Amino acid sequence: MKRSSSVIALIALVMSATAAVAGERTVTFAVDNMACASCPYIAKKSMAAVRGVANVTVSFEAKTATVTFDDVQTTPEAIAAASSNAGYPAHLKQGS
């Protein structure tokens, strides 16, 4: 009985530590090849389709995309790859 209590306590500790490390993160990408009005829509849809992405805002004028995501479910590299695969190479901006 004491052993099962210890196991339950250990599981609870690990779960709370994992939750403390996980978090929402926001980064900004420079996005290349956006030349027309539909380009930001396509770049946004490709980034938003990545599991863990919560929000994407694309600026045609600034040629950027600001993405909020769960850093346990995805990475900036995966988000950039999704945009790049759609024809809009994305690169993390300095300081993101």
Backbone hydrogen bonds, N-H to C=O, Kabsch-Sander energy under -0.5 kcal/mol:
donor,donor_aa,acceptor,acceptor_aa,energy
5,S,1,M,-1.7
6,S,2,K,-1.9
7,V,3,R,-2.2
8,I,4,S,-2.3
9,A,5,S,-2.2
10,L,6,S,-2.3
11,I,7,V,-2.5
12,A,8,I,-2.3
13,L,9,A,-2.1
14,V,10,L,-2.4
15,M,11,I,-2.4
16,S,12,A,-2.2
17,A,13,L,-2.0
18,T,14,V,-2.2
19,A,15,M,-2.0
20,A,16,S,-1.6
21,V,17,A,-1.4
22,A,18,T,-2.1
25,R,69,F,-2.9
27,V,67,V,-2.4
29,F,65,A,-3.1
30,A,91,H,-3.2
31,V,63,K,-2.9
32,D,30,A,-0.5
32,D,89,P,-3.0
35,A,33,N,-1.0
39,C,36,C,-0.9
42,I,38,S,-2.0
43,A,39,C,-2.6
44,K,40,P,-2.6
45,K,41,Y,-2.6
46,S,42,I,-2.2
47,M,43,A,-2.1
48,A,44,K,-2.9
49,A,45,K,-1.2
50,V,47,M,-1.4
53,V,50,V,-2.0
54,A,68,T,-2.8
55,N,68,T,-1.8
57,T,66,T,-2.4
59,S,64,T,-2.8
60,F,58,V,-0.6
63,K,59,S,-1.3
64,T,59,S,-1.5
65,A,29,F,-2.0
66,T,57,T,-3.0
67,V,27,V,-2.9
67,V,65,A,-0.5
68,T,55,N,-2.5
69,F,25,R,-2.8
70,D,52,G,-2.3
71,D,23,G,-2.5
71,D,69,F,-0.7
73,Q,70,D,-0.9
74,T,70,D,-1.7
79,I,75,T,-1.8
80,A,76,P,-2.7
81,A,77,E,-2.2
82,A,78,A,-1.8
83,S,79,I,-1.7
84,S,80,A,-2.7
85,N,81,A,-2.8
86,A,82,A,-0.9
86,A,83,S,-0.6
87,G,84,S,-1.7
88,Y,83,S,-2.4
90,A,80,A,-0.5
91,H,30,A,-2.4
93,K,28,T,-2.9
96,S,93,K,-1.9
